[in-house]
Amino acid sequence: MWINIAIVAAVAAGAFRRRGTTGAVALIVLCAMVATWTVSLLVPEAAGPTLQSSASAVSDVMALLAASAVFLIILVRTNRGGLVHWRNILLFAAIPLLILAVFGVRGPSGSLHATVQLYVFVMALGSALLLLGSFLQRRRPVLSSLGLAFLGSLLPVAALILEATGSSPFPGLSLPPLAFGLCAMGFLNGLFDRRPEEIGAIDRHAAVEGMDEGWIVLDVNDTVVDMNPAAERMTGSPREQILGQPISSLLGDLSNLGLTLNTSQEVEMKRSIRLEEGWRYLNIRISTLMDRDRTAFGRLTLWRDMTDRKLTDDSRNRARDEMFVLMNAISFAASNTINTEEFLLESIYQMFYPFGSQVVAVFLMEEKGKRQRETRLQLAAHVGLPEESIEDLTTLQTHSPMFHWAMTNREPVQIADAAHNERVPGAIRRIPADNVLVLPLIAQTGENGKVLGCMLITRKDKPEFSQDEIVRLTTLAEHMANLLDSDRRRKLAITMNERTRLMQDLHDSVSQRLYALVTTTEVAQAAMEAGAGVDPRQEFARIGENARQAVKEMRLFLYQMQQVDVEKEGLVQVLHQRLAAVEGRATVRAQLLAEEEQLPLSTEKQMTLYYIATEALNNVLRHARAKSVLVTLKSGPKNVILEIVDDGVGFDLKKVDQAGLGLRNMRERVMQMKGKLQIVTNPNEGTRIIVAVPRDVDITPAPHG
């Protein structure tokens, strides 16, 4: 008995070293029970009847608990750990107490002892049979971990049989405690030997029944002969209802898959089944089942539920499509709005409803003035702001905690219960909103980008903005910022180019005339002071001519700075305005003759004719020294004809460079309209320019009056 106590103490010590391994704690508990059982048998007879009776009761209880513990350990050892939960543990612990309560403590020879022996024998035999099935399936040597555990589980059965039949070779020794001690030693080897081939056998039934994938077996006629619980959940029908039914009742006819029973080919397909809770999307793999002789006896179908993935993919696709539409709409607004405020309003409206917002406002950083200590945020556009908040939010300081954090860290900041948060400015706290989201507007220019401002979005009676919504809104805010920055750069480039062009025009036209005027005046003055014979009338005439030409150039320059809307006003009207504003004020008699106010030409062609006419009129004003000019517009059966005639000095077409006087531009514009250009001129005979453009058939002039 003392040797047995030493054995279970050593086993408990070894199990404690492997206490992190499954089953180690249960083995330590078993060792404690066997040790207590053994100690209770060492109480001498001279100790008295009371102590003897108590020791006998402890012995019976420990025997019952040890048998239950061995059974639970073997359940875990054979991968049936799912059966070991607190209810079963309480049941196995309650049985010994129930036996004691029913039979009472009557000594080792009473009915209690016989009942204990019977229970222990049944539990030990069941444990051995469980291990026997796993041992035979593994086909491993007897000296393997599983073999030693099996031999150990047989010892309690053998000991109980010998003791019950009176065949014990040691009549004065109780064999069951020793057998349970050796059984524990057999279990110990399994805690240290963790090679794959020594791990307990996996029960086929438990594996199939516990699969997350659906498992359906078909016979040669494609009739369902077996299925697991996962398949029941996927089909929405109980096993009893499906067994014996053709698979076509669930998946349709499989004959068109080209899968025969004489091949090991595997087929994968996608199917959807409609259940009460909605559609279920499945990925199904079908393979042929063959015996050892390679004879097909059925098919195996493995069903994988793809519903969650399908719904997630659909949600992502919808979000992607929605983002594509929103970004296109914002880009369209950028190219079709006149100013920044209109662009921002159009962009805000695109985001207002998809994200369930009540207020959207955009604040842009204004340039810091000389007297300003820091840059401020200016309210550029908004939707939904109450009247009492607009005035307070027109200008914000960038050191406001909420905006400062977003722009400094260049990350969105979301604040729940904004009405009671001190980080939120008072004007925003007065907005009826539960959640406030601030997004920095960052244009991706340069290495680190450029912060243009912030966008404020509020939500009332809604959950907080999800991470997916924040990512999508951040993308839209970045897109808006890039478009804003591009528009600013484009306008700046246009302004610089226009300034350069104006400077060049001033230098080439008005400045040259004024320089000639100054030179003529100085030469005449110097000649008169030197007493040279100078005709004052001739000199004053030359000065007056240069001055008048400078006035003409200035009027032309000022007119070119004005916007002309041919699409709205029509070609005839804008030519009237040109002649009245420039030629009519430059001592040039100008006249326009037009048969119709509305010409049978598209807006694009009218614009082109306008550019040709202004090019010709500019030449008349700058080079022809003409006293009169006549512009005629008339519509023929096939063409619209523009004719410009002046009484100026004319020129020699053969000597004039075609690039000069804008003639090349005229010819190119006429060719684009598939028209004809004719220039009739000679020195001192004036110039006639005739342009014939095909009229548009689908445009009918409006009737007179």
C-alpha positions in Angstrom: 0.0 0.0 0.0 2.8 2.4 0.8 4.4 1.5 -2.6 1.1 2.4 -4.2 1.0 5.8 -2.4 4.6 6.4 -3.7 3.5 5.5 -7.2 0.5 7.9 -7.3 2.6 10.7 -5.7 5.2 10.3 -8.5 2.5 10.3 -11.1 0.9 13.4 -9.6 4.3 15.2 -9.6 4.8 14.3 -13.3 1.3 15.5 -14.2 2.0 18.7 -12.3 5.0 19.4 -14.5 2.7 19.0 -17.5 -0.3 20.9 -15.9 -0.8 22.9 -19.1 -1.6 19.7 -21.0 -5.2 18.6 -21.5 -6.1 15.9 -18.9 -3.2 16.7 -16.5 -5.4 18.3 -13.8 -7.8 15.4 -14.0 -4.9 13.0 -13.5 -3.7 14.9 -10.5 -7.2 14.6 -9.0 -7.3 10.9 -9.7 -3.9 10.4 -7.9 -5.3 12.3 -4.9 -8.3 10.1 -4.8 -6.3 6.9 -5.1 -3.9 8.0 -2.4 -6.8 8.8 0.0 -8.4 5.5 -0.9 -5.1 3.7 -0.1 -4.5 5.6 3.2 -8.1 4.7 4.3 -7.2 1.0 4.0 -4.2 1.4 6.2 -6.2 2.1 9.3 -5.5 -0.7 11.8 -8.3 -2.8 13.3 -7.2 -1.7 16.8 -8.2 1.9 16.0 -11.8 1.1 17.2 -15.1 0.6 15.4 -15.9 4.3 14.8 -12.6 5.0 13.1 -12.9 1.8 11.2 -16.4 2.6 10.0 -15.3 6.1 8.9 -12.2 4.7 7.0 -14.5 2.2 5.2 -16.9 5.0 4.1 -13.9 7.1 2.8 -12.6 4.0 1.0 -16.0 3.5 -0.8 -16.4 7.1 -1.7 -12.8 7.3 -3.1 -13.4 4.1 -5.1 -16.5 5.5 -6.7 -14.9 8.9 -7.5 -11.7 7.3 -8.8 -13.7 5.1 -11.2 -15.7 8.1 -12.4 -12.4 10.1 -12.8 -10.8 7.4 -14.9 -13.9 7.3 -17.2 -13.7 11.1 -17.7 -10.0 11.0 -18.4 -10.5 8.4 -21.1 -13.3 10.5 -22.7 -10.8 13.3 -23.1 -8.0 10.8 -24.2 -10.2 9.5 -27.0 -11.2 13.0 -28.2 -14.6 12.9 -26.7 -13.9 16.0 -24.6 -17.2 17.6 -25.7 -19.0 15.2 -23.3 -16.9 16.5 -20.4 -18.8 19.5 -19.1 -19.9 20.6 -15.7 -23.2 18.8 -15.8 -21.7 15.4 -16.5 -19.0 16.0 -13.9 -21.6 16.8 -11.3 -23.5 13.7 -12.3 -20.5 11.4 -11.9 -19.8 13.1 -8.5 -23.4 12.8 -7.4 -23.7 9.0 -8.1 -21.3 8.0 -5.2 -23.2 10.3 -2.8 -26.5 8.8 -4.0 -25.3 5.3 -3.4 -24.1 6.2 0.1 -27.5 7.8 0.9 -29.5 4.8 -0.3 -27.5 2.0 1.2 -25.9 3.6 4.2 -22.6 2.8 5.8 -22.7 -1.0 6.7 -19.1 -2.0 6.6 -17.0 -3.8 4.0 -19.2 -6.8 3.8 -22.6 -5.0 3.5 -24.7 -4.2 0.5 -22.9 -0.8 0.2 -19.6 -2.5 -0.5 -21.1 -4.8 -3.1 -22.8 -1.8 -4.8 -19.6 0.1 -4.8 -17.8 -2.8 -6.4 -20.4 -3.2 -9.0 -20.3 0.5 -10.0 -16.5 0.6 -10.0 -16.5 -2.5 -12.2 -19.0 -1.1 -14.7 -17.1 2.2 -15.0 -13.7 0.4 -15.3 -15.1 -1.9 -18.0 -16.6 1.0 -19.9 -13.3 2.9 -19.8 -11.4 -0.1 -21.1 -13.8 -0.6 -24.0 -13.5 3.1 -25.0 -9.8 2.7 -25.1 -10.0 -0.6 -26.9 -11.9 1.0 -29.8 -9.3 3.8 -30.2 -6.4 1.3 -29.8 -7.7 -1.0 -32.5 -8.3 1.9 -34.9 -4.8 3.3 -34.4 -3.1 -0.1 -34.9 -0.1 0.9 -32.9 2.3 -1.2 -30.8 1.2 -2.2 -27.3 4.1 -0.2 -25.8 2.9 3.1 -27.4 1.3 5.7 -25.2 -2.2 4.6 -26.2 -1.2 0.9 -25.6 0.0 1.6 -22.1 -3.1 3.6 -21.3 -5.2 0.7 -22.6 -3.3 -1.9 -20.5 -3.6 0.4 -17.5 -7.4 0.6 -18.0 -7.6 -3.2 -17.9 -5.9 -3.5 -14.5 -8.9 -2.3 -12.4 -11.2 -4.7 -14.2 -8.8 -7.6 -13.6 -8.3 -6.7 -9.9 -12.1 -6.5 -9.3 -12.7 -9.8 -10.9 -9.9 -11.5 -8.9 -11.2 -9.9 -5.7 -14.8 -10.8 -6.4 -14.0 -14.5 -7.2 -11.6 -14.9 -4.3 -8.7 -15.6 -6.7 -6.4 -12.9 -5.5 -2.8 -14.1 -5.2 -2.4 -11.8 -2.3 -5.3 -12.6 0.1 -4.4 -9.9 2.6 -4.0 -7.1 0.0 -6.7 -5.0 -1.6 -5.9 -5.0 -5.3 -8.2 -2.3 -6.7 -6.3 0.7 -5.3 -3.0 -0.7 -6.6 -4.7 -1.3 -10.0 -6.0 2.3 -10.2 -2.5 3.6 -9.2 -0.9 1.6 -12.1 -3.7 2.8 -14.4 -2.7 6.4 -13.5 0.9 5.6 -14.3 -0.2 4.4 -17.8 -2.0 7.6 -18.4 1.0 9.7 -17.4 3.1 8.6 -20.4 0.5 10.1 -22.7 1.1 13.6 -21.2 4.8 13.5 -22.2 4.6 11.7 -25.5 2.9 14.2 -27.9 3.9 12.7 -31.2 1.0 12.8 -33.8 0.7 9.1 -34.0 0.4 8.9 -30.2 -2.5 11.3 -29.9 -5.8 9.7 -29.2 -7.8 8.5 -32.2 -10.4 11.0 -33.5 -13.8 9.6 -33.5 -15.3 9.6 -37.0 -18.8 10.2 -35.8 -17.8 13.1 -33.6 -15.8 14.6 -36.4 -18.5 14.4 -39.0 -21.3 15.5 -36.7 -19.3 18.5 -35.4 -18.2 19.7 -38.9 -19.1 23.3 -39.9 -19.4 22.1 -43.5 -22.4 20.3 -44.6 -21.8 16.6 -45.3 -24.3 14.6 -47.4 -23.7 11.2 -48.8 -25.6 10.0 -52.0 -26.0 6.5 -53.3 -25.5 5.5 -57.0 -29.0 6.9 -57.7 -28.2 10.3 -56.2 -30.5 9.6 -53.3 -29.6 11.1 -49.9 -28.5 8.3 -47.5 -26.7 10.3 -44.8 -26.2 13.9 -43.7 -24.8 15.8 -40.7 -26.3 18.5 -38.6 -24.5 21.3 -40.5 -26.2 20.1 -43.7 -29.6 20.2 -41.9 -29.0 23.8 -40.9 -28.0 24.7 -44.5 -30.9 23.1 -46.1 -33.4 24.2 -43.4 -34.8 20.7 -43.3 -34.4 17.9 -40.6 -32.5 14.7 -41.5 -35.7 12.6 -41.3 -37.3 14.7 -44.1 -34.3 14.6 -46.4 -33.1 11.0 -46.1 -34.4 8.9 -49.0 -35.1 12.0 -51.2 -33.2 12.7 -54.4 -30.6 15.4 -54.2 -32.3 17.1 -57.1 -35.0 18.2 -54.6 -32.3 20.5 -53.1 -29.8 21.2 -55.8 -31.4 20.3 -59.1 -30.3 17.7 -61.6 -26.6 16.8 -61.2 -26.4 14.9 -64.5 -25.3 18.0 -66.4 -22.2 18.3 -64.4 -20.4 15.6 -66.4 -19.5 13.8 -63.1 -19.8 10.0 -63.5 -19.5 7.3 -60.9 -16.5 5.7 -62.7 -14.1 8.6 -62.2 -12.4 10.3 -59.3 -13.1 13.7 -60.8 -14.2 16.4 -58.3 -16.7 19.1 -59.3 -17.2 22.4 -57.5 -20.4 24.5 -58.0 -22.3 27.4 -56.5 -25.9 27.2 -55.5 -28.4 29.2 -53.5 -31.3 28.0 -51.4 -34.2 30.1 -50.2 -35.1 29.6 -46.6 -37.5 31.3 -44.3 -34.9 33.7 -43.0 -33.7 34.5 -46.5 -31.3 33.3 -49.2 -28.4 31.0 -48.3 -25.5 30.9 -50.7 -23.5 27.7 -50.9 -20.2 26.4 -52.4 -20.6 22.7 -53.0 -17.9 20.1 -53.9 -19.0 16.7 -55.2 -16.7 13.7 -55.4 -17.1 10.0 -56.1 -16.9 7.5 -53.3 -15.0 4.3 -54.1 -14.2 1.1 -52.2 -10.9 -0.6 -52.1 -11.5 -2.2 -55.4 -12.0 1.2 -57.0 -15.7 0.5 -57.5 -18.0 3.5 -57.1 -20.8 3.2 -54.6 -22.0 6.8 -54.2 -21.1 10.4 -54.0 -20.0 12.7 -51.2 -21.1 16.4 -51.3 -19.4 18.9 -49.0 -21.4 22.1 -48.5 -19.8 25.3 -47.4 -22.0 28.2 -46.3 -20.8 31.3 -48.2 -23.8 33.5 -47.1 -21.8 35.8 -44.8 -19.0 36.2 -47.3 -21.5 36.8 -50.1 -23.4 39.4 -48.1 -20.1 41.1 -47.1 -18.9 41.2 -50.7 -22.2 42.6 -51.9 -22.1 45.2 -49.2 -18.5 46.1 -50.2 -19.5 46.2 -53.9 -22.5 48.5 -53.1 -20.2 50.8 -51.1 -17.7 50.8 -53.9 -20.4 51.6 -56.5 -21.8 54.3 -54.2 -18.3 55.8 -53.7 -17.8 55.8 -57.5 -21.1 57.6 -58.1 -20.3 60.1 -55.3 -16.8 60.9 -56.6 -18.1 61.2 -60.1 -20.8 63.6 -59.0 -18.3 65.7 -57.1 -15.9 65.8 -60.1 -18.8 66.8 -62.3 -19.7 69.6 -59.9 -16.1 70.8 -59.9 -16.2 71.1 -63.7 -19.7 72.6 -64.0 -19.9 75.2 -61.3 -18.7 78.8 -61.5 -17.3 79.4 -58.1 -16.0 77.6 -55.0 -19.2 78.0 -53.0 -21.4 76.5 -55.7 -18.9 73.5 -56.0 -18.9 72.9 -52.2 -22.7 73.1 -52.0 -23.1 70.6 -54.8 -20.6 68.3 -53.1 -22.3 68.6 -49.7 -25.7 67.7 -51.2 -24.1 64.5 -52.6 -23.0 63.4 -49.1 -25.9 64.7 -47.1 -28.4 61.9 -47.5 -26.2 58.8 -48.1 -24.7 59.2 -44.6 -27.8 60.2 -42.7 -26.5 63.6 -41.7 -28.5 66.7 -40.6 -25.7 69.3 -40.9 -22.7 69.4 -43.2 -20.4 72.4 -43.2 -17.1 73.2 -44.9 -14.6 75.5 -43.4 -11.6 76.8 -45.4 -8.5 78.4 -44.1 -8.2 82.0 -45.0 -4.9 83.7 -45.8 -3.4 85.4 -42.7 -3.4 89.1 -43.0 -0.7 91.4 -41.7 -2.5 92.2 -38.5 -3.7 88.7 -37.9 -1.8 86.6 -35.3 -3.0 83.3 -36.6 -4.9 81.7 -39.6 -8.6 81.4 -39.2 -11.3 79.1 -40.6 -13.9 80.7 -42.8 -17.4 79.1 -43.3 -17.3 78.5 -47.0 -20.6 76.5 -47.5 -23.1 74.6 -45.4 -26.4 72.7 -45.4 -28.7 72.4 -42.4 -27.0 74.9 -40.0 -29.6 76.7 -37.9 -29.8 80.5 -38.3 -28.6 81.1 -34.7 -25.4 79.2 -35.3 -24.4 80.6 -38.7 -23.3 84.0 -37.4 -21.1 82.4 -34.7 -19.6 79.9 -37.1 -18.7 82.4 -39.9 -15.2 82.6 -38.6 -13.5 80.1 -36.2 -10.1 80.1 -34.7 -7.9 77.2 -35.7 -6.8 76.6 -32.1 -10.3 75.3 -31.3 -9.5 71.9 -29.8 -11.7 69.8 -32.1 -10.5 71.5 -35.4 -6.9 71.9 -34.2 -6.6 68.2 -33.4 -8.1 67.1 -36.8 -5.8 69.4 -38.8 -2.7 68.8 -36.7 -2.9 65.0 -36.7 -4.5 65.0 -40.1 -7.0 62.4 -39.0 -10.8 62.4 -38.5 -12.1 63.1 -35.0 -15.6 61.9 -33.8 -17.3 63.2 -30.7 -20.3 61.5 -29.2 -22.8 63.5 -27.1 -21.4 66.7 -28.6 -23.9 68.9 -26.7 -22.1 68.2 -23.4 -18.5 68.1 -24.6 -16.3 71.0 -23.8 -14.0 70.3 -26.8 -16.9 71.3 -29.1 -17.3 75.1 -29.7 -20.5 76.5 -28.2 -22.1 77.3 -31.6 -21.8 73.7 -32.6 -23.0 72.4 -29.2 -26.2 74.3 -29.8 -26.9 72.2 -33.0 -29.2 69.4 -32.1 -26.8 66.6 -32.8 -25.7 63.5 -31.0 -22.5 62.8 -33.0 -20.1 65.2 -34.6 -17.4 64.2 -37.1 -14.7 66.5 -38.2 -12.6 65.6 -41.3 -9.5 67.5 -42.4 -9.5 68.6 -46.0 -6.0 67.6 -47.2 -4.9 68.1 -50.8 -2.3 65.6 -51.9 0.3 68.0 -53.2 4.0 67.8 -52.2 5.4 65.2 -49.8 3.0 65.8 -46.9 0.0 67.3 -48.6 -1.7 70.6 -47.8 -4.4 71.2 -45.3 -7.1 73.4 -46.8 -9.6 73.3 -43.9 -12.1 71.0 -42.3 -15.5 69.5 -43.0 -18.1 69.1 -40.2 -20.8 66.4 -40.3 -23.4 65.8 -37.6 -25.8 63.0 -37.0 -28.9 63.0 -34.7 -30.8 60.0 -33.4 -28.3 57.7 -35.2 -25.5 55.5 -34.1 -22.0 56.8 -34.2 -20.2 56.9 -37.6 -18.8 53.5 -38.3 -15.2 52.9 -39.3 -16.3 52.1 -42.8 -18.3 55.4 -43.1 -15.4 57.3 -41.7 -13.0 55.8 -44.3 -15.5 56.6 -47.1 -16.0 60.2 -45.9 -12.3 60.7 -45.6 -11.8 59.6 -49.2 -14.5 62.0 -50.3 -13.0 64.8 -48.3 -9.6 64.2 -49.8 -11.2 64.2 -53.3 -12.9 67.5 -52.6 -9.6 69.0 -51.3 -7.7 67.8 -54.4 -10.3 69.4 -56.7 -10.3 72.6 -54.7 -6.5 72.8 -54.8 -6.5 72.0 -58.5 -9.1 74.7 -59.2 -7.1 77.3 -57.2 -3.9 76.3 -59.1 -5.7 76.5 -62.4 -7.2 79.9 -61.7 -3.8 81.2 -60.5 -2.2 79.9 -63.7 -4.9 81.5 -65.8 -4.5 84.8 -63.9 -0.7 84.7 -64.4 -1.1 83.9 -68.1 -3.7 86.5 -68.6 -1.5 89.1 -66.8 1.4 88.2 -69.1 -0.8 88.4 -72.2 -2.1 91.8 -71.1 1.4 93.1 -70.5 2.5 91.9 -73.9 -0.6 93.4 -75.6 0.0 96.7 -73.9 3.7 96.7 -74.9 2.9 95.7 -78.5 0.0 98.2 -79.1 -0.6 101.1 -76.8 2.9 101.4 -75.5 4.4 101.4 -79.0 1.9 104.1 -80.1 2.6 106.3 -77.0 6.4 105.8 -77.6 5.9 107.0 -81.2 3.9 109.9 -80.0 6.6 111.0 -77.5 9.3 110.5 -80.1 7.5 112.6 -82.8 6.8 115.4 -80.3 10.4 115.5 -79.1 11.8 115.6 -82.6 9.5 118.4 -83.7 10.3 120.3 -80.5 14.1 119.9 -81.1 13.8 121.0 -84.7 11.8 124.1 -83.8 14.3 125.1 -81.1 17.2 124.6 -83.5 15.5 127.0 -86.0 15.1 124.4 -88.7 12.5 124.9 -91.3 9.7 122.7 -89.9 6.0 123.0 -90.9 4.1 123.0 -87.6 0.9 121.9 -89.2 2.6 118.8 -90.6 4.1 117.9 -87.3 0.9 118.4 -85.4 -0.9 116.2 -87.9 1.6 113.4 -87.3 1.3 113.9 -83.5 -2.5 113.8 -83.8 -2.4 110.6 -86.0 -0.3 108.8 -83.4 -2.5 109.9 -80.6 -5.7 108.8 -82.4 -4.0 105.4 -83.1 -3.1 105.1 -79.5 -6.7 105.8 -78.5 -7.9 103.1 -81.0 -5.5 100.6 -79.5 -6.6 101.4 -76.0 -10.3 101.0 -76.9 -9.6 97.7 -78.6 -7.6 96.6 -75.6 -10.3 97.5 -73.1 -13.0 95.8 -75.3 -10.9 92.6 -75.4 -10.9 92.5 -71.6 -14.7 92.2 -71.6 -16.5 88.9 -71.7 -18.5 88.1 -74.8 -21.3 85.6 -74.7 -22.1 84.5 -78.3 -24.2 81.6 -77.1 -26.6 83.8 -75.2 -26.7 86.9 -77.4 -26.0 85.6 -80.9 -23.3 86.5 -83.5 -25.2 89.5 -84.9 -25.6 91.2 -81.5 -22.0 90.8 -80.3 -20.7 92.2 -83.6 -23.0 95.2 -83.2 -21.5 95.7 -79.7 -17.9 95.3 -81.0 -18.4 97.9 -83.8 -20.1 100.4 -81.5 -17.5 100.0 -78.7 -14.3 100.0 -80.8 -14.6 101.2 -84.4 -17.5 103.6 -83.7 -15.4 105.4 -81.1 -12.2 105.5 -83.1 -13.2 107.8 -86.0 -13.9 104.8 -88.2 -17.3 104.7 -89.8 -18.5 101.2 -89.0 -21.7 99.5 -90.3 -23.2 96.0 -89.9 -25.7 94.7 -92.4 -27.5 91.4 -91.4 -30.5 89.9 -93.0 -31.4 87.8 -90.0 -30.9 88.1 -86.2 -30.8 84.3 -85.8 -28.4 82.5 -88.1 -28.8 78.9 -89.1 -25.5 78.0 -87.5 -24.5 76.1 -84.4 -23.1 78.1 -81.4 -19.7 76.6 -82.1 -19.7 77.9 -85.7 -21.0 81.3 -84.6 -18.1 81.5 -82.1 -15.6 80.7 -84.9 -17.0 83.3 -87.2 -16.8 85.9 -84.4 -13.1 85.1 -83.9 -12.5 85.5 -87.7 -14.4 88.8 -87.8 -12.6 90.3 -84.8 -9.2 89.2 -86.2 -10.1 91.0 -89.5 -11.4 94.1 -87.7 -8.3 94.3 -85.5 -6.2 94.3 -88.7 -8.3 97.1 -90.0 -7.9 99.1 -86.8 -4.2 98.6 -86.4 -2.8 98.4 -90.0 -5.3 99.6 -92.6 -5.7 103.3 -91.6 -9.2 102.9 -92.9 -11.9 105.5 -92.6 -14.8 103.1 -92.9 -15.6 99.4 -92.6 -18.6 97.4 -93.6 -19.5 94.0 -92.1 -22.2 92.0 -93.9 -23.9 88.8 -92.8 -26.3 87.0 -95.1 -27.7 83.5 -95.3 -27.9 81.7 -98.6 -29.4 78.3 -99.6 -26.3 76.4 -98.6 -24.0 78.8 -96.8 -23.8 81.6 -94.4 -21.6 84.4 -95.8 -19.5 86.9 -93.7 -18.0 89.7 -95.6 -15.7 92.5 -94.2 -14.8 95.4 -96.5 -12.6 98.4 -95.6 -11.3 101.4 -97.5 -7.8 101.3 -96.1 -4.3 101.0 -97.6 -4.6 97.4 -98.5 -1.6 95.1 -98.9 0.1 92.8 -101.4 -0.9 89.2 -100.6 2.3 87.8 -102.3 4.6 89.9 -100.1 2.8 89.6 -96.8 3.8 86.6 -94.6 0.8 84.4 -94.2 1.5 84.2 -90.5 1.2 87.9 -90.2 -2.1 89.8 -89.8 -3.6 86.6 -88.3 -4.3 85.2 -91.8 -3.1 81.7 -90.9 -5.5 81.6 -88.0 -8.4 82.7 -90.2 -7.6 79.9 -92.8 -7.3 77.3 -90.1 -10.6 78.3 -88.5 -12.4 78.2 -91.8 -11.0 74.8 -92.7 -12.3 73.4 -89.4 -15.8 74.5 -90.4 -15.3 73.0 -93.9 -15.8 76.5 -95.3 -14.1 78.8 -97.8 -12.0 81.9 -97.3 -11.3 84.6 -100.0 -9.1 87.7 -99.5 -9.2 90.4 -102.2 -6.8 93.3 -101.7 -4.2 95.4 -103.4 -2.0 98.2 -102.2 -4.0 101.5 -101.8 -7.3 99.7 -102.8 -8.6 98.5 -99.4 -9.3 94.9 -98.4 -12.3 92.5 -98.9 -12.5 89.3 -96.8 -15.2 86.8 -97.7 -16.0 83.7 -95.6 -18.6 81.1 -96.6 -19.6 78.5 -94.0 -22.0 75.6 -94.6 -25.3 76.2 -92.8 -26.6 73.6 -90.4 -29.6 71.8 -91.7 -31.2 71.0 -88.3 -31.2 74.7 -87.2 -34.0 76.9 -88.4 -33.8 80.7 -88.0 -36.5 82.3 -85.9 -39.1 84.3 -88.0 -38.7 88.1 -88.1 -40.7 90.0 -85.6 
